[in-house]
Amino acid sequence: MASALTEKLSRLVKEIRGQARITEANVADMLREVRMALLEADVALPVVRDFIARVKEKALGQEVLGSLSPGQALVGIVNRELAATMGQGQAGGELNLAAQPPAVILMAGLQGAGKTTTTAKLAKHLIERRRKKVLTVSADVYRPAAIEQLKTVTKQAGAEWFPSTGDQKPVDIALAALDYARKHYIDVLLVDTAGRLAIDEALMREIRELHAAVHPVETLFVVDAMQGQDAMNTAKAFSDALPLTGIVLTKTDGDSRGGAALSARHITGAPIKFAGTSEKIDGLEVFDAERHAGRVLGMGDIVALVEQVTANVDVAAAQKLAAKVKSGESFDLNDFLGQIQQMKQMGGLSSLMDKLPTQMAAKAGQVDMDRAERDIRRKEGIIHSMTPLERRKPELIKATRKRRIAAGAGVQVQEVNRMLNEFGQMQDMMKKMKGGGLMKMMKRMGGMKGMPKMPF
């Protein structure tokens, strides 16, 4: 997210950090650069002015001028103020569910902002993180496709879906869903509201009526991070119409500017609670202003990286592999396929690289991430093209079999050879670890902060 802004600010951070002496002149130069970077990132002018004024006041204070490393101190101020602008100290993703069940969450926003997908992502989050029983309902009677879409994505999320039709009134739909939720001991009801292509009074009147009828504990404003300056007008209109309790930023993986995160928070006064990081059903992150500021400044987000890996790693599969290697059994192509699938579950290479500090990500960026991910999919296709016997006994794969496998996977024989060479290297590495080296390595990982303990 915010790649253009990150690139400019991380370059500035590098320059400032090395400065042994901070003066009013070089602070002014730095702030001019920051102002331009923020405006180019589509951050609203009032937000930019407020941010620059706060940084300037603190940058010329004793904290920086009296510091032994003023460059570092100044970077710290920029980081803290950026976090404060995005809502530092807010509740983050802790949704207020302290209500007599079912707790109702109303999803509001323009058409195309990603409300329906976000509703399902939030349902999955509440099921997995908060252990809640969740029901979703669509009050979008103008787009029959939206009702069907919610049904499909709700099923993917593992939540329950309440049916509705285009000839019903939105308030009637929501009240019927609420009645069903009470009778079936549902913890949380998510109401997906209708969107419009632009703000209009009919939309606002309808959503106010819905709000008054269901008394939601949370009213979340879903905004497309790629809207930029338009996010300002949308945010103001919804903020005037509804008592917003939080913001969900969507499509942050496609935003090269990053302005919406700053603008929407400033205009509504509501905290950013979640950020949509991919189109996948689990592509929703709890928003942490401090960590997000670090990412925008090119400092990376190692905490999020560890969380992403930990959440998706299959501990049982890792233990099974460790036991297999220890017993002296050969590491085969089924195991190799398992490792490839683990990488896919973690969200792919580009998702992991996005959380690394800029310098490390830049080095990794020299390798074409799209090409690397295509390569992973190709390897998976090659292994799927093999027979179960060939996967268990790779030594059987000679010229004739290679040609058949290549044809089945739609690749050249050279690709099969390359994959088998890489497998051979990993097999050799596993052989060296059969004396317990793999388990020792996993135990060390278990001792890392945030990683699960391995019960060996």
Order of alpha helices (4+ residues) and beta strands (2+ residues): alpha-alpha-alpha-alpha-alpha-beta-alpha-beta-alpha-beta-alpha-beta-alpha-beta-alpha-beta-alpha-beta-beta-alpha-alpha-alpha-alpha-alpha-alpha-alpha-alpha-alpha-alpha-alpha
